[in-house]
């Protein structure tokens, strides 16, 4: 039997997180260090210090590394609470891409790599990047990877161009995906490498202008030019990068949904408050059917999102791979929550497209949610392929 009931301890924790975000983090939403390219490292460090002082740092990481060690079901409640502000997950060290990178490092990194690259991340002392996406197509379809890592028997020479590399500017832990060509010295194929951000051969060409600004230091164009890494800097096994990327993506898709549900709830709260006090044609906006239907649609969407998130979290906690289910959840929730934010803008009217409320910022930031970790259309294609192979899950009346 699937039971989504939160324990009293988890309920109390989620409420404590939400209050922490309201009291300590929301005031920073107008800080000038929240730039067009996202929070600066200076702002991030200050926010992380606040979460550290509250004992709310890195809820997803193992306790033995300094995290809080929560399972996916508990993360669902905590991340939703943190998402009330887009700066909440930044403060609590559970924002993308660091959260997903910690997940994959914790599963495939060697003990020495964990000590050097992961442990300081869990403690909030460094950020990371996952350098996969390329202008030529490698992103949603990583098989188009063109960055190469030529192995001469002693070391790998990495050359290639990446873009949309989130948080590259200032990040210290770098996970790089590159293709190892066939060679007489060993294995080949798409491979992950791990190195320090100041390694010679990593060139940050520019930070891209984008409509979102919720990721620390934005999204960069990065060139690898003669980057030399030794065999000990391979992360996992040579040729296994695509499998590792999929291992990272299933839980990362879900945590995105958790965080954005919290942001959507914030928009709904602001829209309701506005609709209760603003009048038009002799009565409050909320009394007009055109407005209260939008509020009802939002509540329906968020209710369904929360149930879907908690179901997939339950599957992950029961060691189900749930690649198919995470695609379903990510595709549906990214579309539905964006509609929630859009309706909130509409309810607010002209003020909704200004910075007088945070809704405008959340609306812009949330647009990217329909693209990263796989555009909706890619997920729908993968879902359809699974159905063609195995049939619909709903052919079985028992289901889960």
C-alpha positions as CSV (number, residue, x, y, z in Angstrom):
1,X,0.0,0.0,0.0
2,X,1.3,3.4,-1.0
3,X,1.2,5.8,2.0
4,X,2.0,9.5,1.3
5,X,1.4,10.5,4.9
6,X,4.2,12.7,6.2
7,X,5.4,12.0,9.7
8,X,4.9,14.7,12.4
9,X,8.6,15.3,12.3
10,X,8.7,15.9,8.6
11,X,5.6,18.2,8.8
12,X,7.3,20.2,11.5
13,X,10.6,20.3,9.5
14,X,8.8,21.5,6.3
15,X,7.1,24.3,8.2
16,X,10.4,25.3,9.8
17,X,12.0,25.4,6.4
18,X,9.2,27.5,5.0
19,X,9.4,30.0,7.9
20,X,13.2,30.2,7.6
21,X,12.8,31.0,3.9
22,X,10.2,33.7,4.6
23,X,12.1,35.3,7.5
24,X,15.7,35.0,6.4
25,X,15.8,34.5,2.6
26,X,12.9,36.4,1.0
27,X,14.4,39.8,2.0
28,X,17.4,39.0,-0.3
29,X,15.2,38.9,-3.4
30,X,15.8,42.6,-3.9
31,X,19.5,42.4,-3.2
32,X,21.6,43.9,-6.0
33,X,23.7,40.7,-6.0
34,X,20.8,38.9,-7.5
35,X,21.8,39.9,-11.0
36,X,20.6,39.2,-14.5
37,X,23.0,36.3,-14.5
38,X,21.7,34.9,-11.2
39,X,22.9,35.2,-7.6
40,X,26.5,36.1,-7.3
41,X,28.9,33.9,-5.3
42,X,29.0,36.6,-2.7
43,X,25.2,36.4,-2.2
44,X,25.2,32.6,-2.3
45,X,27.9,32.4,0.4
46,X,25.8,34.7,2.7
47,X,22.7,32.7,2.1
48,X,24.5,29.4,2.7
49,X,25.8,30.8,6.0
50,X,22.3,31.5,7.1
51,X,21.1,28.0,6.4
52,X,24.2,26.5,8.0
53,X,23.4,28.5,11.2
54,X,19.9,27.1,11.2
55,X,21.1,23.5,10.7
56,X,19.3,23.3,7.3
57,X,22.2,22.8,5.0
58,X,22.3,20.1,2.3
59,X,19.2,18.1,3.3
60,X,19.7,15.5,0.5
61,X,23.3,14.5,1.3
62,X,24.5,11.7,3.6
63,X,24.9,12.5,7.2
64,X,28.5,11.1,7.2
65,X,29.5,13.8,4.7
66,X,27.8,16.6,6.7
67,X,24.3,16.5,5.1
68,X,20.9,15.8,6.6
69,X,20.5,12.4,5.0
70,X,16.8,12.6,4.0
71,X,15.2,10.1,1.7
72,X,13.3,11.3,-1.4
73,X,9.9,11.4,0.4
74,X,11.3,13.8,3.0
75,X,13.1,15.8,0.3
76,X,9.7,16.3,-1.4
77,X,8.3,18.2,1.5
78,X,11.5,20.0,2.4
79,X,12.4,21.1,-1.2
80,X,8.8,22.3,-1.8
81,X,9.1,24.4,1.4
82,X,12.5,25.8,0.3
83,X,11.2,26.6,-3.2
84,X,8.9,29.4,-1.7
85,X,11.8,31.6,-2.8
86,X,14.0,30.8,-5.8
87,X,16.9,31.7,-3.4
88,X,15.7,29.1,-0.8
89,X,17.3,26.1,-2.5
90,X,20.5,28.1,-3.1
91,X,20.7,28.9,0.6
92,X,20.1,25.3,1.6
93,X,22.6,23.9,-0.9
94,X,20.0,21.8,-2.7
95,X,19.7,23.8,-5.9
96,X,20.6,22.6,-9.4
97,X,23.1,21.7,-10.6
98,X,24.9,21.0,-7.3
99,X,22.1,18.8,-5.9
100,X,22.2,16.5,-9.0
101,X,26.0,16.5,-9.1
102,X,26.2,15.5,-5.4
103,X,23.8,12.7,-6.2
104,X,26.0,11.2,-9.0
105,X,29.3,11.8,-7.2
106,X,27.9,10.0,-4.1
107,X,27.2,6.9,-6.3
108,X,30.2,6.5,-8.6
109,X,33.1,8.6,-7.2
110,X,36.0,6.9,-5.5
111,X,36.7,7.6,-1.8
112,X,39.6,10.0,-2.8
113,X,37.4,11.8,-5.3
114,X,34.6,12.1,-2.6
115,X,37.1,13.7,-0.2
116,X,38.4,16.2,-2.7
117,X,35.3,17.1,-4.7
118,X,32.1,16.1,-3.0
119,X,32.7,16.6,0.8
120,X,33.4,20.3,0.4
121,X,30.3,20.7,-1.7
122,X,28.1,19.1,1.0
123,X,29.5,21.5,3.5
124,X,28.6,24.4,1.2
125,X,32.2,25.4,0.6
126,X,32.2,24.9,-3.2
127,X,29.9,24.8,-6.2
128,X,30.0,22.4,-9.2
129,X,29.1,22.1,-12.9
130,X,28.0,19.3,-15.1
131,X,29.5,20.2,-18.5
132,X,27.6,18.2,-21.1
133,X,25.5,20.5,-23.4
134,X,27.0,21.6,-26.7
135,X,26.0,24.0,-29.4
136,X,26.0,21.2,-32.0
137,X,23.2,19.2,-30.3
138,X,24.6,17.3,-27.3
139,X,22.1,18.0,-24.6
140,X,18.7,16.4,-24.9
141,X,20.5,14.0,-27.2
142,X,23.9,13.4,-25.5
143,X,24.8,10.8,-28.2
144,X,25.7,13.8,-30.4
145,X,28.6,14.6,-28.1
146,X,31.5,16.2,-30.0
147,X,33.9,17.1,-27.3
148,X,36.8,14.6,-27.4
149,X,39.2,13.2,-24.8
150,X,42.1,11.6,-26.7
151,X,44.0,9.1,-24.7
152,X,47.7,8.6,-25.4
153,X,48.3,5.9,-22.8
154,X,49.3,8.4,-20.1
155,X,46.7,11.1,-20.1
156,X,43.6,12.4,-21.8
157,X,43.6,15.6,-23.9
158,X,40.1,17.2,-23.9
159,X,39.0,19.7,-26.6
160,X,35.6,21.0,-27.4
161,X,33.0,23.7,-26.9
162,X,30.2,23.6,-24.4
163,X,27.4,26.0,-23.7
164,X,24.5,26.5,-21.2
165,X,26.9,25.3,-18.5
166,X,25.2,26.4,-15.4
167,X,27.3,28.0,-12.7
168,X,30.6,27.6,-14.5
169,X,31.9,31.0,-13.4
170,X,33.5,30.3,-10.0
171,X,32.7,26.6,-9.7
172,X,35.4,24.4,-8.3
173,X,34.1,20.9,-8.9
174,X,33.9,20.2,-12.6
175,X,32.2,17.1,-14.1
176,X,32.9,17.0,-17.8
177,X,31.5,14.7,-20.4
178,X,33.7,14.0,-23.4
179,X,34.0,11.2,-26.0
180,X,37.1,9.0,-25.8
181,X,37.9,7.8,-29.3
182,X,38.9,4.3,-30.0
183,X,42.6,3.9,-29.0
184,X,45.1,1.0,-28.5
185,X,45.5,1.8,-24.8
186,X,42.1,1.0,-23.4
187,X,38.3,1.5,-23.4
188,X,36.5,4.2,-25.4
189,X,33.2,6.0,-25.6
190,X,31.4,8.8,-23.8
191,X,33.1,9.3,-20.4
192,X,32.8,11.6,-17.4
193,X,35.9,13.4,-16.0
194,X,36.4,15.1,-12.7
195,X,38.7,18.1,-12.1
196,X,39.2,21.4,-10.4
197,X,37.8,24.5,-12.0
198,X,41.2,26.3,-12.2
199,X,42.8,23.5,-14.2
200,X,44.6,24.9,-17.3
201,X,42.6,24.3,-20.4
202,X,39.2,25.4,-19.1
203,X,38.3,28.7,-20.7
204,X,35.0,30.4,-19.7
205,X,34.4,32.5,-22.8
206,X,31.3,34.4,-21.6
207,X,28.2,34.2,-19.4
208,X,25.1,34.0,-21.7
209,X,22.2,36.4,-21.3
210,X,19.1,34.4,-20.4
211,X,15.5,35.1,-19.2
212,X,16.0,33.2,-16.0
213,X,18.2,34.4,-13.1
214,X,17.7,31.8,-10.4
215,X,20.9,29.8,-10.9
216,X,24.2,31.0,-9.3
217,X,26.4,32.8,-11.8
218,X,24.1,32.0,-14.7
219,X,24.9,29.9,-17.8
220,X,28.2,30.0,-19.5
221,X,29.9,29.2,-22.8
222,X,33.0,27.1,-22.0
223,X,35.8,26.0,-24.3
224,X,38.2,23.1,-23.4
225,X,41.5,23.7,-25.2
226,X,44.2,21.2,-24.5
227,X,42.8,20.3,-21.1
228,X,45.0,17.4,-19.8
229,X,43.6,15.0,-17.2
230,X,45.1,11.7,-15.9
231,X,43.4,8.3,-15.7
232,X,42.7,8.9,-12.0
233,X,40.5,11.8,-13.0
234,X,38.0,9.6,-14.8
235,X,34.7,9.5,-12.9
236,X,33.4,6.0,-12.9
237,X,34.3,3.8,-15.9
238,X,35.4,4.9,-19.4
239,X,32.6,4.7,-21.9
240,X,29.8,4.8,-19.3
241,X,28.9,8.5,-19.3
242,X,25.5,8.1,-20.9
243,X,24.4,5.5,-18.3
244,X,25.6,7.7,-15.5
245,X,23.8,10.7,-16.9
246,X,20.6,8.8,-16.9
247,X,21.3,7.7,-13.3
248,X,21.6,11.4,-12.4
249,X,18.6,12.6,-14.3
250,X,15.7,10.6,-12.8
251,X,16.0,12.0,-9.3
252,X,17.2,15.4,-10.6
253,X,14.0,15.8,-12.7
254,X,12.0,15.1,-9.6
255,X,13.8,17.6,-7.3
256,X,13.2,20.3,-10.0
257,X,9.5,19.5,-9.7
258,X,9.7,19.8,-5.9
259,X,11.4,23.2,-5.9
260,X,9.1,24.7,-8.6
261,X,6.0,23.5,-6.8
262,X,7.1,25.7,-3.9
263,X,7.5,28.7,-6.2
264,X,4.1,28.1,-7.8
265,X,2.5,28.0,-4.4
266,X,4.1,31.4,-3.7
267,X,2.6,32.8,-6.9
268,X,-0.8,31.4,-5.9
269,X,-0.5,33.0,-2.4
270,X,0.2,36.4,-3.9
271,X,-2.5,36.1,-6.5
272,X,-5.1,35.1,-3.9
273,X,-4.2,38.0,-1.6
274,X,-4.5,40.4,-4.6
275,X,-7.8,39.0,-5.7
276,X,-9.3,39.4,-2.2
277,X,-8.4,43.0,-1.9
278,X,-8.6,44.4,-5.4
279,X,-12.1,45.3,-6.6
280,X,-13.6,45.6,-10.0
281,X,-17.2,46.3,-11.1
282,X,-18.4,46.5,-7.5
283,X,-16.9,43.4,-5.9
284,X,-13.5,41.8,-5.1
285,X,-11.8,40.1,-8.0
286,X,-12.0,36.7,-6.3
287,X,-15.8,36.9,-6.5
288,X,-15.6,37.1,-10.3
289,X,-15.9,33.7,-11.9
290,X,-13.2,34.5,-14.5
291,X,-10.7,35.0,-11.6
292,X,-11.8,32.3,-9.1
293,X,-11.8,29.7,-11.8
294,X,-8.1,30.5,-12.5
295,X,-7.4,30.2,-8.8
296,X,-9.3,26.8,-8.7
297,X,-7.3,25.6,-11.8
298,X,-4.1,26.5,-10.0
299,X,-5.1,24.6,-6.9
300,X,-6.1,21.5,-8.9
301,X,-2.7,21.6,-10.8
302,X,-0.7,21.9,-7.6
303,X,-2.6,19.1,-5.9
304,X,-1.9,16.8,-8.8
305,X,1.7,17.9,-8.9
306,X,2.2,17.2,-5.2
307,X,0.7,13.7,-5.5
308,X,2.8,12.8,-8.6
309,X,6.0,14.0,-6.9
310,X,5.3,12.0,-3.8
311,X,4.5,8.9,-5.8
312,X,7.8,9.0,-7.7
313,X,9.7,9.8,-4.5
314,X,8.1,6.7,-3.0
315,X,9.3,4.7,-6.0
316,X,12.8,6.0,-5.7
317,X,12.9,5.2,-2.0
318,X,11.8,1.6,-2.9
319,X,14.7,1.3,-5.3
320,X,12.7,1.5,-8.5
321,X,14.6,3.0,-11.4
322,X,11.5,4.9,-12.5
323,X,13.0,6.5,-15.5
324,X,9.6,6.3,-17.3
325,X,7.7,7.6,-14.3
326,X,10.1,10.5,-13.8
327,X,9.7,11.5,-17.4
328,X,5.9,11.5,-17.0
329,X,6.1,13.7,-13.9
330,X,8.7,16.1,-15.3
331,X,6.8,16.6,-18.5
332,X,3.4,17.1,-16.9
333,X,4.5,19.2,-13.9
334,X,6.8,21.6,-15.8
335,X,3.9,22.4,-18.2
336,X,1.2,22.6,-15.5
337,X,3.2,24.7,-13.0
338,X,4.2,27.2,-15.7
339,X,0.4,27.6,-16.4
340,X,-0.1,28.2,-12.7
341,X,2.5,31.1,-12.8
342,X,1.0,32.4,-16.0
343,X,-2.5,32.5,-14.5
344,X,-1.1,34.3,-11.5
345,X,0.3,37.0,-13.7
346,X,-3.1,37.3,-15.4
347,X,-4.9,37.7,-12.0
348,X,-2.4,40.4,-11.0
349,X,-3.1,42.3,-14.2
350,X,-0.6,45.0,-15.1
351,X,1.2,44.7,-11.8
352,X,1.9,41.1,-12.7
353,X,4.4,42.0,-15.4
354,X,6.3,44.3,-13.1
355,X,8.8,43.7,-10.3
356,X,6.3,45.0,-7.7
357,X,5.8,41.3,-6.8
358,X,8.0,38.3,-7.2
359,X,5.5,36.6,-9.5
360,X,7.1,38.2,-12.6
361,X,10.5,36.8,-11.7
362,X,9.2,33.4,-10.9
363,X,7.3,33.4,-14.2
364,X,10.4,34.1,-16.2
365,X,12.6,31.7,-14.2
366,X,10.0,28.9,-14.5
367,X,9.9,29.0,-18.3
368,X,13.2,27.2,-18.5
369,X,11.8,24.4,-16.4
370,X,10.0,23.1,-19.5
371,X,13.4,22.8,-21.2
372,X,16.1,21.7,-18.9
373,X,16.6,18.0,-17.9
374,X,14.9,17.3,-21.2
375,X,12.3,19.4,-23.1
376,X,8.7,18.2,-22.7
377,X,8.7,16.9,-26.3
378,X,11.7,14.7,-25.6
379,X,10.1,13.2,-22.5
380,X,6.8,12.6,-24.4
381,X,8.8,10.8,-27.1
382,X,10.5,8.6,-24.5
383,X,7.2,7.9,-22.8
384,X,5.6,6.9,-26.1
385,X,8.5,4.6,-27.0
386,X,8.1,2.9,-23.6
387,X,4.4,2.4,-24.3
388,X,5.0,1.0,-27.7
389,X,7.4,-1.6,-26.2
390,X,5.5,-2.6,-23.2
391,X,2.0,-1.2,-23.5
392,X,0.2,1.2,-21.2
393,X,0.6,0.8,-17.5
394,X,-3.1,1.4,-17.3
395,X,-3.9,-1.8,-19.1
396,X,-3.4,-3.4,-15.7
397,X,-6.2,-2.2,-13.4
398,X,-4.0,-2.7,-10.3
399,X,-1.2,-0.4,-11.6
400,X,1.4,0.5,-9.1
